[in-house]
Amino acid sequence: MSTATRSVAPRAHVLVAVKELHAAKTRLSSVFDTADRTGLVLSMLRDTLAVVSDVATVVGVTVVTPDPAVARLARSVGAHVYADPAPVSAEDRPDEGGTEHSLNAALSAAAEHVRRNERGVDVVALQADLPSLRGGEFGEALAAARTGGRSVVVDHHGTGTAALFSCDPEIPLDPRFGPGSAKRHLESGARPLDGHWPGLRTDVDTADDLDAAQALGVGPATRAALDALEHTAPSRCGNE
């Protein structure tokens, strides 16, 4: 990493990718219908964007999405929007589903766009469904990532990726999201970041994940959405 790049205070631009709402969080279908899942996804996104936008060294946030409702929400809270192109068929990429390939391609293009317009900026690809995220956690992870190169925060299951960092302008973000993404990111050279960041690591894909997030405490938009749905946390949350 060049000294010239670090001659100014470090700055980061956060990319948050969101699928089309009808395809989002299908593993929560046993708990919520499509309309309720849509509302929950948007609420978790709102909380995630609010937290990272308040981190001092974050100078920009971009939501990467093909969904117009997601784009409207992003713009309403001051985030930029980068359009995810039409999905590529799974046959064109046999090791990944078409949706994941399209999203990774869009994230890569968005990262390149950001770096063309914001010289020397660090780029972070962050999950959209982090309702328990705290600003201090994200700030600590970002500081750890800035010790060099490309790095990853593995999720609470140990298989997924909560955040991917590229803190060297010469190193592409190279996102490899999708099932088992943690292994793919590590095998591609990203280093794992250690730290007690439970809110950062707890992305929500299943009912159990949602329970875990509630045990940590969720943001105001997610809390309001869950209250409206009369969702109750499991009994173990009261025993911890």
C-alpha positions in Angstrom: 0.0 0.0 0.0 1.5 3.3 -1.0 2.3 6.0 1.5 0.7 8.5 -0.8 -2.6 6.8 -0.5 -2.4 7.0 3.3 -1.2 10.6 3.5 -4.8 11.7 4.2 -7.2 10.3 6.8 -8.6 6.9 5.8 -12.0 7.0 4.1 -14.3 4.2 3.2 -17.2 3.7 0.9 -19.7 0.9 1.8 -21.5 -1.2 -0.8 -24.7 -3.0 0.3 -26.3 -5.5 -2.1 -30.0 -6.4 -2.0 -31.8 -8.9 -4.2 -35.2 -8.3 -5.7 -37.6 -8.2 -2.8 -39.7 -11.1 -4.1 -36.6 -13.4 -3.9 -35.3 -12.1 -0.6 -35.3 -14.1 2.6 -37.2 -17.1 1.3 -36.0 -19.2 4.2 -38.2 -17.0 6.4 -41.3 -18.1 4.5 -42.3 -20.5 7.3 -42.6 -17.5 9.6 -43.7 -14.6 7.4 -45.6 -14.3 4.1 -44.1 -12.4 1.2 -45.5 -9.0 2.2 -44.2 -9.4 5.7 -40.8 -10.6 4.6 -40.6 -7.6 2.2 -41.3 -5.2 5.1 -38.7 -6.9 7.3 -36.0 -6.8 4.6 -36.5 -3.1 4.1 -36.5 -2.4 7.9 -33.3 -4.3 8.4 -31.7 -2.5 5.4 -32.8 0.9 6.9 -31.1 0.0 10.2 -28.0 -1.2 8.6 -27.6 1.9 6.4 -28.3 4.2 9.4 -25.5 2.5 11.4 -22.7 2.6 8.8 -23.6 6.1 7.6 -22.9 7.4 11.1 -19.3 5.9 11.2 -16.9 8.9 11.0 -14.6 7.5 8.2 -17.5 6.3 6.0 -17.7 8.9 3.2 -20.3 7.2 1.1 -22.8 4.4 1.0 -24.1 2.7 -2.2 -26.9 0.2 -2.4 -26.5 -2.3 -5.3 -30.0 -3.5 -6.3 -32.3 -4.3 -9.2 -35.4 -3.6 -7.0 -37.1 -0.2 -7.4 -38.5 -0.2 -3.8 -35.1 -0.9 -2.4 -33.7 1.9 -4.5 -36.3 4.3 -3.3 -35.5 3.5 0.4 -31.8 3.9 -0.3 -32.2 7.3 -1.8 -34.6 8.4 0.9 -31.9 8.0 3.5 -29.1 9.6 1.5 -27.5 6.5 0.0 -26.4 6.2 -3.7 -27.9 3.5 -5.9 -26.0 1.3 -8.4 -28.3 -0.8 -10.6 -27.7 -4.6 -10.5 -28.0 -5.8 -14.1 -30.4 -8.5 -15.2 -29.4 -11.9 -13.7 -27.1 -14.2 -15.6 -28.4 -17.7 -16.1 -27.1 -20.4 -13.8 -25.9 -22.4 -16.8 -23.4 -19.6 -17.6 -21.8 -20.1 -14.2 -22.2 -23.7 -13.0 -20.5 -23.2 -9.7 -22.9 -20.4 -8.6 -26.5 -19.6 -9.2 -27.3 -16.9 -11.7 -28.5 -14.5 -9.1 -25.3 -14.7 -7.0 -23.2 -14.3 -10.1 -25.2 -11.2 -11.2 -24.9 -9.7 -7.7 -21.1 -10.3 -7.5 -20.6 -8.8 -10.9 -22.7 -5.8 -9.9 -20.7 -5.4 -6.7 -17.4 -5.6 -8.6 -18.6 -3.0 -11.1 -19.8 -0.7 -8.3 -16.5 -1.0 -6.5 -14.6 0.0 -9.6 -17.0 2.9 -10.2 -16.5 4.1 -6.6 -12.7 3.9 -6.9 -12.7 5.8 -10.2 -14.6 8.7 -8.5 -13.1 8.6 -5.0 -9.3 8.1 -5.3 -7.7 6.1 -2.4 -11.0 5.1 -0.8 -11.4 1.8 1.0 -14.2 -0.3 -0.3 -16.5 -2.5 1.8 -19.1 -5.0 0.7 -21.5 -5.4 3.6 -24.6 -7.5 4.1 -27.9 -5.7 4.2 -29.5 -7.7 6.9 -27.6 -6.8 10.0 -30.3 -5.4 12.4 -28.1 -5.8 15.5 -25.0 -4.0 14.0 -23.4 -1.3 16.2 -21.3 1.5 14.8 -18.5 0.7 17.2 -18.3 -2.9 15.9 -18.1 -1.7 12.3 -15.5 0.9 13.1 -13.3 -1.6 14.8 -13.6 -4.1 12.0 -12.8 -1.3 9.5 -9.7 -0.3 11.5 -8.6 -4.0 11.6 -9.1 -4.3 7.8 -6.9 -1.2 7.2 -3.8 -3.1 8.4 -3.6 -4.2 4.8 -5.0 -5.7 1.7 -8.3 -7.6 1.4 -10.0 -9.2 4.4 -13.3 -10.7 5.5 -15.5 -10.9 8.5 -17.0 -14.4 8.7 -20.6 -14.7 9.8 -21.9 -16.3 13.0 -22.4 -19.6 11.3 -18.8 -19.7 10.1 -19.8 -20.3 6.5 -21.0 -17.0 5.2 -19.5 -13.5 4.8 -20.8 -10.6 6.8 -18.4 -8.1 5.3 -15.6 -8.0 2.7 -13.0 -5.3 2.7 -10.5 -4.0 0.1 -8.2 -1.5 1.8 -5.6 -1.2 -1.0 -6.5 0.6 -4.2 -4.4 -1.9 -6.2 -6.4 -4.9 -4.9 -9.9 -5.5 -6.4 -12.8 -6.2 -4.1 -13.4 -9.6 -5.9 -16.7 -10.5 -4.2 -17.6 -14.2 -4.1 -20.9 -14.0 -2.2 -23.4 -16.9 -2.2 -23.6 -20.2 -0.2 -20.3 -21.0 1.4 -18.8 -17.6 0.6 -16.5 -17.5 3.6 -14.5 -20.4 2.2 -14.4 -18.9 -1.3 -13.2 -15.5 0.0 -10.5 -17.1 2.2 -9.3 -19.4 -0.6 -9.1 -16.3 -2.9 -6.6 -14.7 -0.5 -8.7 -12.6 1.9 -7.6 -12.8 5.5 -10.1 -13.4 8.3 -10.6 -10.6 10.8 -10.8 -11.6 14.4 -12.9 -9.5 16.8 -15.9 -9.7 19.1 -18.4 -8.2 16.7 -21.6 -10.2 17.3 -23.9 -7.6 15.6 -21.7 -7.5 12.6 -21.6 -11.3 12.3 -25.3 -11.9 12.8 -26.9 -11.6 9.4 -30.5 -12.8 9.2 -31.5 -15.6 6.8 -33.6 -17.9 9.0 -36.0 -17.7 11.9 -33.1 -18.8 14.2 -31.0 -16.0 12.9 -33.8 -13.6 13.6 -34.0 -14.9 17.2 -30.3 -14.5 17.6 -30.5 -10.9 16.4 -33.3 -10.1 18.8 -31.3 -11.5 21.6 -28.5 -9.0 20.8 -31.0 -6.2 20.3 -32.2 -4.9 17.0 -32.4 -1.4 15.5 -35.5 0.8 15.7 -36.8 0.1 12.2 -36.5 -3.7 12.6 -38.0 -3.5 16.1 -41.0 -1.5 14.8 -41.5 -4.0 12.0 -41.4 -7.0 14.3 -43.7 -5.3 16.8 -46.2 -4.7 14.0 -46.0 -8.3 13.1 -46.4 -9.3 16.7 -43.3 -11.4 16.5 -42.1 -12.6 19.8 -38.5 -13.7 20.7 -37.9 -17.3 21.8 -38.0 -18.1 25.5 -34.2 -18.6 25.6 -33.7 -14.9 24.9 -35.0 -14.2 28.4 -32.7 -16.8 29.9 -29.4 -15.5 28.6 
